[in-house]
Structures are given as structure tokens and as C-alpha cells.
């Protein structure tokens, strides 16, 4: 049974049993600060389980795309580990419990295929339950499962929580016996390779606190027995139904693996002895390639692009692991143009948008592979130098810090370092490398822990939300209104009163203040309450549904429960609204000129200015930016109506409304359209007509990361003011150059070119002056016990390259049979630098340029035995540096 068909049958079964089918949320679409990606089917439903939001349905079913990276190093080594997977889930919010969930799972699992089920043999199914869950055991028996195939297990295996205080409960898991060829008999407690888990039913009937680990927590109370969270691993059940060994053999993965094996000439042994198959390095690398190529496809498909931080870094690491693996198998050319289309063909039956968006997806993927292949080439050159230095000094082991530098700074994989070093007869200090890696991970973990907020930190906000429900935002229709102060929150939690000078957070029943979101800055303004007044400086939404006004009490005092009058800063709102509408026009126009792949990656809408980030592989040609600006301002002249309306997500998609990658939208969405020109999902505020923007002026365009560009622009009076200043500047330059204004740019370019040419001539003259005395200096070399020594200071202002060349020139003019040491100091910007050059004869006497530099500079500096340099000391110490080198040469000779 194809994986897409497994998915279809699961959703059809639960839809027929009263469940609302909920689409998968995009992989990065989460509000939890502790997660980079959705890692379980229940994540998008967390607000319902925590009571933060009222669920719009009592029963739901979904097939959720998930990413889990903690075990990334285990991918390929076992038959079960993978980074991307799909979780089938059915959920109850205050509806059914164990007596409903267990029969539903059993029915779908065992119902014959011709009747819409999975057709699993009921004689091969086992169930595990929590130690004291007698209720679940009785229900399983009623389904027909015999007691000998029901196993009690402890907290580690059969008790579930989110890892934080909140809802939790016992689990009941389903396992399928794959037969004696997969391991020992005796049930899941004995062998979890033979008995493969495919479904986990979680009964959230307790509330826990004091969470220390998966097995250490305290149950503080019982919850109504009405909430169910179940998860069926789609890849697991697919492998069972397709009669294959593991997730790498299912129809969504196997074609990628097979093509990678064909490209590299490696054999992938199916059904060939599991332990040996799993430990074979070629098989492991092929599995890594298959898993990671599919994962990269899904991540880029959901709007993640490679970068050096956050989600983009995870994607980059996954892609580089795949590229590295296929290189280690002998394939030296770009591999993704061959493998990524296969992954697309495997996944598009379940996710048709991958076919539609493949142009964008492949652009980023192929560019990342090309960049990494360049990194590998550069890293190989650096590694060759390190190997040469190690061998020339008689070493047999490459230092761990060298391997770590290659990995951390240049992205050069440790596996390749080991491979290349071994080819050159060297070992690598792997213990030192691992120690440095562990230190780095510890620092990263500590940093993550410091930034972690968790759900428990939001208790004051939740109390305010529970007390009055979601705060109504009325700012689309009005800019001021009366409202009651529902709650005041200070630094230590809820307070009843705040006095003059206090900073406090106010929660109103209704508010015209826009909370920062969607790239739009928040409103500011005033709230008069009783005899007090507060100045609102920021507005946020810390949890869904709760709008919080961050404010300072500027007069009197404010009390909870009082009625006040809230009024926003109208001029600020209008200026921000102009910027937001302009951002929509920039977005649409960029797509008009650069293609549909130029999607929004971020934005900032502030008074009079905007910042728009978008996906595109390379820099935008200045002529294109000019055309974009021209077209936007033509739209302003058309004075199009700006209209907002609420509709269903399906209808918005049919209308062609743009949505942002990585954003999660509800069933109902707000659409903002600018005439017939732009249409986009948006919750922000906008002008009434495009003509109200006045003018949009694009200032600049630049890269902010791999495949992401940024444009900044001014809107309205800010744009007019900028152009007025620019006009004055051009007029002044025209006057100075005595040319018409339209010739200023050419005259400036000519002047700059002339200056650069003059600077090059000056550099040549300086170099000639510096090098002109090399022969005379060589002739005047001192004899230090048989070593020719030259110590000199370069002319003031000599460039670093010229100083280095001078040292090498002097060395070259001394008889090579005679040991020679040349030391040159230079002064620049108040600092002194030292360069030392040696010939081969001096090295044979045991001298080293690196040692001489470090000796003069108290351990600072770098280089090798032939040539080394260092600096950073005060300029006045230049003579001392020369004296120190001369003394060291004399002592060593």
C-alpha cells in the first residue's frame, strides 16, 4: 500500500467518525520558543490542550509534517531513525476518552483493506499500557486482544508529558510483530526491532509539575477524562504495510536511496542480515543521503532557506551531511540536481505544492550545494597546508584545534579531515576535536537555556485571558474608545494598582491599539483611567488572544476594574499604515519582475519607512530596482481602493491571495487587496486608497543571508524629504564640477577613477622606495656566529605586503649557502609589526621564523619556519623588537 494511500485511509477513517480533518501546519509554524520545528502531531493543538484557546472542533485528525534532529548522528545506523517524518494523529478536546480511542485505533488497524482499513493481522498486534491503567487493559480485552499480548510498562515508556508543567497522562502503544527473522520473541519488552511500535494513544488525565526528566515529575491533580492525543508514525505503518524492512525501504524514500546507490556504484543490501547491513559504512551513508535529501526538500518547501543560524542552520547542516556522504562514496559532481527531483516525485502525491514550488526549492538547494563544494575545495587547501606543517615539524598527528577550526570556521566536515589526513599518513587528535566540540555544544546549550521562556512563565497572562477571554481589537474601525481595565501586570505579576512613574502592562476588555505583528510596529498613545493617565509605548500579544499595553503611568494612579478612554497616536498609525500598504506593493512588484519565487522572508513597517526581506538567489540588478520603483509609483497614481475582507482559506487561495511561508493560518483569514494589483493574507492596518501613500522611494538593496535579500524604502513625506535633500546635493555637485545635473554622475565616476589610478601609482612608488635598498641592506648583514643577520625598519607608511616582500627580497640577495635571518619592523596607526624571514641554511641550524617572532612578541604571532609575522605592540617598541630578534639569533647560533 503506497504511503499516500495510507495517509488517505487514516484521514477518511476518522472523518467518517466525526473528526474534522486539519491540514498539516508548515514545519516552522510554531509559537513555542523551545522548538525550531514542529516535532509531533499535537504541537499545533497545544493551545487547546493548555486551555489558552477554545478549540473550534471537539474532534480533529491530521497528518503532520515533523522534524526531529536530536538523533541526527544516528540516522542511517538504525532502521528507524530519520529527521523528517509524518505523524498521523487523532485528537479529542473535551469529547471521547479511552473507551472511544482504543476501538477507533483497533478498527482501522485490523479492518480489511477492501473495507478501507489497513488489514493488519490481529494475531500479530500487541498493546502496552501504563503500570496501573487497569481501565485501558479492560478496554483492550473487550476489543478481542488477549491478555498475554497486553504488557504493563513504567513511566519511561508509557507515560507522556510535554516536558514542562501541564497536561500529561498514561499511554497505550500498539506494536506489530514482524516475525522471528527480526529478533527474539516475547513482546515489546524483549525486542523493539521485531515488535515495531506504530501507534501511541495518550490519555491526558493528569496535571504534572516539578518536571526534572521523563521519569521524574509530580502529579498535582486530575483533569477531566476527555482529552486524547494519538500519534501513528506514517513511515512505520507504511513499512509494515509495504512488507519492507525499515523506513528507508518505503516508497517515499527507496527511489532516492536506489538512485544514490546507482550513482556511486555501491550495493544496498535489502533483506540481507540486519545487523551487518546497518553497520556497513556504505549502507549508512546511502541512508543518510536518502533521508537528508527528502528532509531538505520538505524544509525548503515550507519556506526555510540555508543560513548560519536557527532553522536555516539545521537545513544547511542536513544538506551538507548528504553532500558529504555522497562525496565519501566517490561521487565528486553536484548530486542534488539528480536526487532532488526524485525526492519531489516521491513526496508530491501527498504534497502537490512541492511540484508547483519546485523551481524555487531547487534554486536554493542547488546554490547551497555549489557553495558547499567550493567550501570543500577551500577547506582542502587549508587542510593540505596544516598537514604539510605537521609533517615538516616531524609530527604524526594533526592537532585537534586544527580539525576543529576547519569544521567550525570553514564548515569542513571532520570525516573528510580524517580521510585526507589518513591518506597522508597522519592521525587526527580526535579526542581534542571532540573536547572542543563538546565545549561549543555546552556553550550553545547554556545560551539556549538562558533564552528559554517556557509555558510556565506566562501564568499572569493566562490568568488575565482566563478571566475575560480574548481581547477584542477594534482598531480597524476606530482609533479611540472606552474600555475597562481587566488586569494590571507588573514585574512581579498581577497588581491591583499602579502609581505615577510606574511601568505596567494593561489588559483592556477591548482596544483600538494594534499589537506588533506581521512586521507592523505597534501603536502608541494614551489611556486615561479615572484620575490617572498612562502613556502606551508598546503593544504586544504574549499569548494568542491577549493584547497587552506596555505603558508608564504619567499622572495619578490606575486601578484594576476602572473604566478608561484609550486613544492611539493617529499620525503614527497613518504613517505605519502607509508603510504597510507600500510593503504589499513592493512584494507584488518584486514577484512581477523576479518571478513567483521572490517570496517574503520578513518585513518591518515603521512610520515613514519600510524594510522588506525576500527570497532570491542573487543580487537584484539596479535597473530592475528602478523598474520596480517606477511600477509601484504608477500604482499610486492609479489611486486604487484598498479593501480588506474575511473569507475562508480555500477561497483566499482560489482568489490567488499570497500567503507567507512558515505562517499558520486559521480556517478564516483576512485578505487585503490593493485594487486588482495585489492581494495578500494580512492582519495589519492599511490606507484606504493607494494614492494616500504619496511616493515610494527605494533606498538600497543588499544581502542579509544566503538566498535572502533586503530592500529598504521611504514612504510619503519621508520619501519627499529624502528626494529634496538629494536634489540639493546634486545641485551643489553640479556647481562644483561646473556641469549640468544629469552629467554629475559621469563626472564623479571620472574623478574617482582618476584618484584610484593615482593611488595605484603612489603604491608602486612606495614599493620601489621600500625595495630599492634591499641589495645594500643584504651587503651590510651582520655576522652572528656564522649567521648573516639583517635588522631594519621599513619606511613610514609602507604597506604590509611591501614590508613582507622587502624581507623576502633581502633574504634572496644573501648567498643561499650562508645561513640568513632577516627581520623587518614597520609602524602604522600607532602600532609596530614584525616580519622575520629565514633561508634553508638557517633552518638547518635549528632556527625558526615563527619562534623568533613569538619570542620577540611574548608568544604572539604566527607563520612557519620560513616566514612569520606578528604585531599589536606600541609603535615605540619597534627598535626593541629588532634587538630581541638579534639577541635570540646570536644566542641560538
PEFEN-V816241 format. One record per residue. N is the residue number from 0. RES is the residue in one letter. OMEGA is omega in whole degrees, -180 to 180 (999 if undefined). Layout:
n = (N/N)
res = (RES/RES)
omega = (OMEGA/OMEGA)
This chain:
n = (0/1/2/3/4/5/6/7/8/9/10/11/12/13/14/15/16/17/18/19/20/21/22/23/24/25/26/27/28/29/30/31/32/33/34/35/36/37/38/39/40/41/42/43/44/45/46/47/48/49/50/51/52/53/54/55/56/57/58/59/60/61/62/63/64/65/66/67/68/69/70/71/72/73/74/75/76/77/78/79/80/81/82/83/84/85/86/87/88/89/90/91/92/93/94/95/96/97/98/99/100/101/102/103/104/105/106/107/108/109/110/111/112/113/114/115/116/117/118/119/120/121/122/123/124/125/126/127/128/129/130/131/132/133/134/135/136/137/138/139/140/141/142/143/144/145/146/147/148/149/150/151/152/153/154/155/156/157/158/159/160/161/162/163/164/165/166/167/168/169/170/171/172/173/174/175/176/177/178/179/180/181/182/183/184/185/186/187/188/189/190/191/192/193/194/195/196/197/198/199/200/201/202/203/204/205/206/207/208/209/210/211/212/213/214/215/216/217/218/219/220/221/222/223/224/225/226/227/228/229/230/231/232/233/234/235/236/237/238/239/240/241/242/243/244/245/246/247/248/249/250/251/252/253/254/255/256/257/258/259/260/261/262/263/264/265/266/267/268/269/270/271/272/273/274/275/276/277/278/279/280/281/282/283/284/285/286/287/288/289/290/291/292/293/294/295/296/297/298/299/300/301/302/303/304/305/306/307/308/309/310/311/312/313/314/315/316/317/318/319/320/321/322/323/324/325/326/327/328/329/330/331/332/333/334/335/336/337/338/339/340/341/342/343/344/345/346/347/348/349/350/351/352/353/354/355/356/357/358/359/360/361/362/363/364/365/366/367/368/369/370/371/372/373/374/375/376/377/378/379/380/381/382/383/384/385/386/387/388/389/390/391/392/393/394/395/396/397/398/399/400/401/402/403/404/405/406/407/408/409/410/411/412/413/414/415/416/417/418/419/420/421/422/423/424/425/426/427/428/429/430/431/432/433/434/435/436/437/438/439/440/441/442/443/444/445/446/447/448/449/450/451/452/453/454/455/456/457/458/459/460/461/462/463/464/465/466/467/468/469/470/471/472/473/474/475/476/477/478/479/480/481/482/483/484/485/486/487/488/489/490/491/492/493/494/495/496/497/498/499/500/501/502/503/504/505/506/507/508/509/510/511/512/513/514/515/516/517/518/519/520/521/522/523/524/525/526/527/528/529/530/531/532/533/534/535/536/537/538/539/540/541/542/543/544/545/546/547/548/549/550/551/552/553/554/555/556/557/558/559/560/561/562/563/564/565/566/567/568/569/570/571/572/573/574/575/576/577/578/579/580/581/582/583/584/585/586/587/588/589/590/591/592/593/594/595/596/597/598/599/600/601/602/603/604/605/606/607/608/609/610/611/612/613/614/615/616/617/618/619/620/621/622/623/624/625/626/627/628/629/630/631/632/633/634/635/636/637/638/639/640/641/642/643/644/645/646/647/648/649/650/651/652/653/654/655/656/657/658/659/660/661/662/663/664/665/666/667/668/669/670/671/672/673/674/675/676/677/678/679/680/681/682/683/684/685/686/687/688/689/690/691/692/693/694/695/696/697/698/699/700/701/702/703/704/705/706/707/708/709/710/711/712/713/714/715/716/717/718/719/720/721/722/723/724/725/726/727/728/729/730/731/732/733/734/735/736/737/738/739/740/741/742/743/744/745/746/747/748/749/750/751/752/753/754/755/756/757/758/759/760/761/762/763/764/765/766/767/768/769/770/771/772/773/774/775/776/777/778/779/780/781/782/783/784/785/786/787/788/789/790/791/792/793/794/795/796/797/798/799/800/801/802/803/804/805/806/807/808/809/810/811/812/813/814/815/816/817/818/819/820/821/822/823/824/825/826/827/828/829/830/831/832/833/834/835/836/837/838/839/840/841/842/843/844/845/846/847/848/849/850/851/852/853/854/855/856/857/858/859/860/861/862/863/864/865/866/867/868/869/870/871/872/873/874/875/876/877/878/879/880/881/882/883/884/885/886/887/888/889/890/891/892)
res = (X/X/X/X/X/X/X/X/X/X/X/X/X/X/X/X/X/X/X/X/X/X/X/X/X/X/X/X/X/X/X/X/X/X/X/X/X/X/X/X/X/X/X/X/X/X/X/X/X/X/X/X/X/X/X/X/X/X/X/X/X/X/X/X/X/X/X/X/X/X/X/X/X/X/X/X/X/X/X/X/X/X/X/X/X/X/X/X/X/X/X/X/X/X/X/X/X/X/X/X/X/X/X/X/X/X/X/X/X/X/X/X/X/X/X/X/X/X/X/X/X/X/X/X/X/X/X/X/X/X/X/X/X/X/X/X/X/X/X/X/X/X/X/X/X/X/X/X/X/X/X/X/X/X/X/X/X/X/X/X/X/X/X/X/X/X/X/X/X/X/X/X/X/X/X/X/X/X/X/X/X/X/X/X/X/X/X/X/X/X/X/X/X/X/X/X/X/X/X/X/X/X/X/X/X/X/X/X/X/X/X/X/X/X/X/X/X/X/X/X/X/X/X/X/X/X/X/X/X/X/X/X/X/X/X/X/X/X/X/X/X/X/X/X/X/X/X/X/X/X/X/X/X/X/X/X/X/X/X/X/X/X/X/X/X/X/X/X/X/X/X/X/X/X/X/X/X/X/X/X/X/X/X/X/X/X/X/X/X/X/X/X/X/X/X/X/X/X/X/X/X/X/X/X/X/X/X/X/X/X/X/X/X/X/X/X/X/X/X/X/X/X/X/X/X/X/X/X/X/X/X/X/X/X/X/X/X/X/X/X/X/X/X/X/X/X/X/X/X/X/X/X/X/X/X/X/X/X/X/X/X/X/X/X/X/X/X/X/X/X/X/X/X/X/X/X/X/X/X/X/X/X/X/X/X/X/X/X/X/X/X/X/X/X/X/X/X/X/X/X/X/X/X/X/X/X/X/X/X/X/X/X/X/X/X/X/X/X/X/X/X/X/X/X/X/X/X/X/X/X/X/X/X/X/X/X/X/X/X/X/X/X/X/X/X/X/X/X/X/X/X/X/X/X/X/X/X/X/X/X/X/X/X/X/X/X/X/X/X/X/X/X/X/X/X/X/X/X/X/X/X/X/X/X/X/X/X/X/X/X/X/X/X/X/X/X/X/X/X/X/X/X/X/X/X/X/X/X/X/X/X/X/X/X/X/X/X/X/X/X/X/X/X/X/X/X/X/X/X/X/X/X/X/X/X/X/X/X/X/X/X/X/X/X/X/X/X/X/X/X/X/X/X/X/X/X/X/X/X/X/X/X/X/X/X/X/X/X/X/X/X/X/X/X/X/X/X/X/X/X/X/X/X/X/X/X/X/X/X/X/X/X/X/X/X/X/X/X/X/X/X/X/X/X/X/X/X/X/X/X/X/X/X/X/X/X/X/X/X/X/X/X/X/X/X/X/X/X/X/X/X/X/X/X/X/X/X/X/X/X/X/X/X/X/X/X/X/X/X/X/X/X/X/X/X/X/X/X/X/X/X/X/X/X/X/X/X/X/X/X/X/X/X/X/X/X/X/X/X/X/X/X/X/X/X/X/X/X/X/X/X/X/X/X/X/X/X/X/X/X/X/X/X/X/X/X/X/X/X/X/X/X/X/X/X/X/X/X/X/X/X/X/X/X/X/X/X/X/X/X/X/X/X/X/X/X/X/X/X/X/X/X/X/X/X/X/X/X/X/X/X/X/X/X/X/X/X/X/X/X/X/X/X/X/X/X/X/X/X/X/X/X/X/X/X/X/X/X/X/X/X/X/X/X/X/X/X/X/X/X/X/X/X/X/X/X/X/X/X/X/X/X/X/X/X/X/X/X/X/X/X/X/X/X/X/X/X/X/X/X/X/X/X/X/X/X/X/X/X/X/X/X/X/X/X/X/X/X/X/X/X/X/X/X/X/X/X/X/X/X/X/X/X/X/X/X/X/X/X/X/X/X/X/X/X/X/X/X/X/X/X/X/X/X/X/X/X/X/X/X/X/X/X/X/X/X/X/X/X/X/X/X/X)
omega = (-179/-178/179/179/175/179/-177/-178/180/-178/180/-180/-176/175/178/179/170/-180/173/179/-177/-179/174/172/175/-175/-179/-172/179/178/-176/-179/-178/-175/172/-178/170/-176/177/-177/-175/-172/-179/179/-177/-180/179/-179/-180/-179/179/180/175/-180/179/179/179/180/-180/174/-179/166/-170/172/-177/174/172/-176/-179/-179/-174/-179/179/-179/179/-178/176/-180/-172/-173/175/180/177/173/-178/-177/172/-179/169/-169/175/177/-180/-177/-176/-179/-172/-177/176/-174/-175/178/179/179/-179/-178/-179/-177/-171/-179/-179/-178/-177/178/176/-180/179/174/178/179/-178/180/-179/-178/174/175/171/179/177/-171/-174/-176/-180/-180/-180/180/-179/-180/177/179/-180/177/-178/179/-177/-176/-177/177/174/-171/175/178/-172/-175/-176/-174/-168/169/-172/169/178/-177/180/177/-180/-179/179/178/-179/179/167/-173/178/179/179/-180/-177/174/-174/180/-180/179/-175/174/179/176/-175/180/-176/-173/-179/169/177/180/-171/178/178/-180/179/179/-178/-179/-174/-175/-180/169/-176/175/-179/-178/177/179/-180/-177/-177/178/-180/176/-176/-180/178/178/175/-175/-176/-175/-179/173/180/179/175/178/-176/-180/180/-178/178/180/177/-176/178/176/-180/-172/-168/-176/-180/-178/-178/-171/179/-175/-174/-179/178/-180/-178/-180/177/178/179/-180/-174/180/-179/179/174/-173/176/180/-173/179/-164/-177/-180/-179/-176/-176/-179/-174/180/178/180/-178/177/178/177/-180/-177/-179/-171/177/178/180/179/178/-176/180/179/177/179/170/177/177/-178/177/-177/179/173/-176/179/179/176/178/-180/-180/180/-180/-178/175/179/-180/178/-177/-177/176/179/176/174/-179/-174/-177/174/-175/-175/176/177/-171/-176/176/178/177/177/-179/179/-171/-174/174/177/-176/-175/-179/179/177/-178/-174/-171/177/178/-178/-176/179/180/-178/-177/178/179/178/179/-180/-179/177/175/177/179/179/180/180/178/179/180/179/178/178/179/178/180/179/180/-178/-179/178/177/-179/178/-176/176/-175/179/-180/176/179/180/178/178/-178/-171/-175/-174/180/-176/-173/-180/179/179/176/179/-178/-177/179/179/178/-180/176/-179/169/176/178/-176/178/178/178/-178/179/179/177/180/177/-180/179/180/178/180/-180/179/179/179/-180/-180/-178/-174/179/179/-176/-174/-178/-174/-172/-180/178/-179/179/179/179/-180/-176/-176/-180/-178/177/180/176/-177/-172/174/-174/-174/-179/177/178/172/179/-179/176/-179/-177/171/-177/177/-177/-178/180/-176/176/-179/-176/176/-177/-177/-179/-179/168/-173/175/-179/171/177/176/176/-177/172/-177/179/177/-179/-180/179/-179/-177/176/-176/171/167/180/-176/171/176/-177/-179/177/-177/177/177/176/-178/-178/-180/178/-177/175/-173/172/-176/176/-177/177/-175/180/177/-169/175/178/-176/179/175/178/-177/-179/175/178/180/177/-179/180/-178/-178/-179/172/-172/-178/178/180/-178/-179/178/180/176/180/-178/177/177/178/176/180/177/-180/-178/-176/175/179/177/-175/-174/-180/-175/-178/-179/-176/-176/177/-180/179/172/178/-177/180/175/-178/178/174/-177/178/-176/-179/171/-172/-174/-178/178/-180/-180/179/177/177/178/-180/178/179/-180/-177/178/-178/173/176/178/180/179/177/-177/177/174/-171/177/179/179/178/178/179/180/-180/179/179/179/179/179/-180/179/174/-178/175/176/179/177/-178/177/179/176/-178/177/-179/175/179/176/-175/177/-173/-176/179/-172/173/-174/176/-175/180/-173/176/179/-180/-176/-179/-179/177/179/-176/172/-180/177/-177/-175/179/-177/177/173/-180/-179/177/179/180/-180/169/175/-175/174/-175/173/-177/177/178/178/179/179/-179/178/178/179/179/178/180/-180/179/180/179/178/179/-179/-179/-180/177/174/-177/-178/178/-177/-177/180/-178/177/179/178/-179/179/178/180/179/179/177/179/178/178/178/178/178/178/-180/179/180/178/178/-178/-174/-176/-177/-176/-178/-180/179/179/-180/-176/-177/175/175/178/-180/177/178/176/-177/174/175/-175/177/179/178/179/176/180/180/-178/180/180/179/179/179/179/180/-180/179/179/179/-178/-178/175/-179/-177/178/-177/177/-176/175/179/177/179/175/176/180/178/177/176/-180/177/178/-178/174/178/178/180/170/-175/-179/178/178/180/176/178/179/-180/179/-179/-180/-179/179/-179/177/-180/-175/176/175/179/179/-179/-179/180/-176/-178/-172/-179/180/178/-179/180/178/179/-176/-178/-178/-179/179/180/180/179/180/-180/179/-179/179/-178/179/180/-180/-177/-178/999)
